[in-house]
Amino acid sequence: MSCGQLNQGGRLFGRTAYVGLSNSFGELTLGRQYNALYYAGSWLSDPTYVSSWSPSVNHQLNYAWDNAVVYTGRYSDFIGRLSYAAGEQASTQHGSMQAASLMYNGHPFGAAIAYGGINGSGQTTFTAGGYYEIGPVTAQLVHYHTRNEPYTGARSLITNGVGVIYVPVPAWELTAAYWRTTADGAVDNKFLAVARYSLSKRTKLYVEADTDRNPQSGRLSGGQAGMQYSF
């Protein structure tokens, strides 16, 4: 007999679980939640919305932090965020995480900048990006620079991405994107195409194809299809 296991490190609420208060001065939330880097790069200027297909996941300092305190302030189309999570080690700041971002979420264009780091590790991330809307087409551009990135072991990991999202009718969304990643001088190129079809406000069907090229492993290609449901 085998037992199942929850994703996200076995957490019951692996993505987010938080409480908070809000008024005219802003919003203060506490708990497990996305940091400021996650919103600035992924949701504003990354055409794949921080999906598993996007290299952005390597540039977000784990994107969701336990026991985090986040302040969000909004003024017209501007959004500012401050995120902090303690290292949870007595009498030291080692392991604590912090990030800050400023976004302009307007029409037809928007932009964002963010910076974050983990104390004691030397790991930092800088993000800058933006988008421009032309009718049913949205063009997006994003830049990430992470130092001492733990997943690849790179001392300097830089990713530049560009993509377009085309919505010919409300039910269909077509995405094409390209990323160039440099890890301590080694270059990796990734191309991706995605088609999404909305069955309802919460349910989407998708099909995805991608190819990855680098001098070390040559060309790798793949694809997937499935259904996405948003709670």
C-alpha positions in Angstrom: 0.0 0.0 0.0 1.4 3.4 -0.9 0.4 6.8 0.3 0.2 10.0 -1.7 2.2 13.1 -0.9 1.4 16.8 -1.3 3.5 18.9 -3.7 5.3 22.1 -2.5 7.3 20.3 0.1 4.3 18.4 1.5 2.4 21.6 2.5 -1.4 21.5 2.7 -1.5 25.1 1.2 1.6 25.0 -1.0 0.9 28.1 -3.0 -0.4 30.7 -0.7 -2.2 30.9 2.7 -2.4 34.2 4.4 -4.5 36.8 6.2 -4.4 40.6 6.2 -5.9 44.0 6.5 -6.5 46.7 4.0 -7.6 50.4 4.0 -7.0 53.5 1.9 -3.3 53.4 2.9 -2.7 50.0 1.4 -2.8 46.3 2.3 -0.7 44.3 4.9 -0.8 40.5 4.6 0.9 37.8 6.7 1.5 34.1 5.9 2.8 32.1 3.0 2.6 34.3 -0.1 4.2 35.3 -3.3 7.0 37.8 -3.1 7.4 41.1 -4.9 9.6 39.6 -7.6 6.9 37.2 -8.6 4.5 39.9 -9.6 7.0 42.3 -11.2 8.5 39.9 -13.7 6.2 37.0 -14.2 2.7 38.4 -14.3 3.5 41.8 -15.8 6.1 41.1 -18.5 6.5 37.3 -18.9 4.3 36.0 -21.7 3.9 32.6 -20.1 2.7 33.8 -16.6 5.5 32.0 -14.6 4.4 28.6 -15.9 6.8 25.7 -15.7 7.7 26.5 -19.3 9.3 29.8 -18.3 12.9 30.3 -17.1 11.6 33.0 -14.8 11.2 30.4 -12.0 15.0 30.4 -11.5 14.9 34.2 -10.8 12.3 34.6 -8.1 14.0 33.5 -4.8 11.6 30.6 -4.4 8.6 32.9 -5.4 6.5 31.9 -2.3 7.8 32.6 1.2 6.7 31.1 4.5 5.8 33.4 7.4 6.1 36.5 5.1 5.0 40.0 5.7 3.9 41.9 2.5 2.8 45.5 2.1 1.0 46.5 -1.1 0.3 50.0 -1.9 -1.8 51.1 -4.9 -2.2 54.6 -6.4 -4.0 54.8 -9.7 -2.1 52.4 -12.1 1.0 52.2 -9.9 1.5 49.3 -7.5 4.3 49.1 -5.0 5.2 46.0 -2.9 7.6 45.3 0.0 8.1 41.6 1.0 10.0 40.3 4.0 10.4 36.8 5.5 12.5 36.0 8.6 15.2 33.4 8.4 13.7 31.8 11.5 17.0 31.4 13.2 17.3 32.9 16.7 19.5 36.0 17.1 20.5 36.2 13.5 19.2 37.6 10.2 20.9 34.8 8.2 18.4 33.3 5.8 16.0 36.2 5.9 14.5 37.3 2.6 13.4 40.7 1.3 12.2 42.0 -2.0 10.7 45.3 -3.3 9.0 46.2 -6.6 7.3 49.1 -8.4 4.9 48.5 -11.2 2.9 50.6 -13.6 0.0 48.6 -14.9 -1.5 50.9 -17.4 -2.9 50.8 -21.0 -1.6 50.5 -23.6 1.8 50.0 -21.8 3.2 49.0 -18.5 6.5 48.6 -16.8 8.0 47.1 -13.6 11.3 47.0 -11.7 12.1 44.8 -8.7 15.1 43.7 -6.5 15.4 41.1 -3.8 17.9 39.0 -1.9 18.6 36.4 0.8 20.8 37.4 3.7 24.0 35.3 4.2 23.8 33.5 0.8 24.9 36.2 -1.6 21.9 35.4 -3.7 20.2 38.5 -5.3 17.8 39.0 -8.1 17.1 42.1 -10.3 14.1 42.2 -12.6 13.0 44.8 -15.2 10.3 44.4 -17.8 7.3 45.8 -19.6 4.6 45.4 -22.2 2.9 47.3 -25.0 -0.6 46.6 -26.3 -1.5 47.0 -30.0 -5.1 46.0 -30.5 -5.4 42.2 -29.8 -1.6 41.8 -29.6 0.5 42.4 -26.4 4.3 42.5 -26.8 6.3 41.8 -23.7 10.0 42.2 -22.7 11.7 41.0 -19.5 15.2 41.0 -18.1 16.4 38.9 -15.1 19.8 38.9 -13.4 20.4 36.6 -10.5 23.7 36.1 -8.6 24.6 32.8 -6.8 21.6 31.0 -8.3 21.2 27.7 -6.3 19.4 25.5 -8.8 22.0 25.7 -11.6 24.9 26.7 -9.3 25.7 29.7 -11.5 27.4 32.7 -9.9 25.7 34.9 -12.5 22.5 33.9 -14.3 21.1 36.4 -16.8 17.9 35.8 -18.8 16.4 38.1 -21.4 13.0 37.2 -22.9 10.6 38.6 -25.5 7.2 37.4 -26.4 3.8 38.2 -27.9 0.3 37.3 -26.8 -2.4 37.3 -29.5 -6.1 37.2 -28.5 -8.1 37.0 -31.8 -11.4 36.3 -29.9 -12.0 36.2 -26.2 -11.9 32.4 -26.0 -8.5 32.0 -27.7 -5.1 33.1 -26.6 -1.9 32.4 -28.6 1.6 32.9 -27.2 5.0 32.8 -28.7 8.2 33.5 -26.7 12.0 33.4 -26.9 14.5 33.5 -24.0 18.3 33.7 -24.0 19.9 32.6 -20.8 23.6 33.1 -19.9 25.0 31.1 -17.0 28.6 32.0 -16.2 29.2 32.5 -19.9 27.3 29.4 -21.1 24.4 30.3 -23.5 21.0 28.6 -23.7 18.3 29.5 -26.2 14.6 28.5 -25.7 11.7 28.9 -28.0 8.1 28.3 -27.0 4.5 28.4 -28.4 1.3 27.9 -26.5 -2.4 27.9 -27.5 -5.1 28.3 -24.8 -8.8 27.9 -25.2 -11.2 29.0 -22.5 -14.1 26.6 -21.8 -15.3 29.0 -19.0 -13.9 31.7 -16.8 -12.1 29.1 -14.7 -11.3 26.3 -17.1 -8.8 26.4 -20.0 -7.5 23.8 -22.4 -3.9 24.2 -23.6 -1.3 22.8 -25.9 2.4 23.7 -25.7 5.5 23.0 -27.8 9.1 24.1 -27.1 12.7 23.6 -28.1 15.9 24.3 -26.2 19.3 24.7 -27.8 22.7 25.0 -26.2 26.2 23.9 -27.0 26.4 21.4 -24.2 23.3 19.2 -24.9 22.4 20.3 -28.4 18.7 20.6 -29.2 15.9 19.3 -26.9 12.3 19.6 -28.0 9.0 18.7 -26.2 5.4 19.5 -25.8 2.4 18.9 -23.6 -1.4 19.4 -23.5 -3.9 19.5 -20.7 -6.6 21.3 -18.8 -6.1 24.2 -16.4 -8.6 25.0 -13.7 -8.4 28.1 -11.5 -10.0 28.1 -8.0 
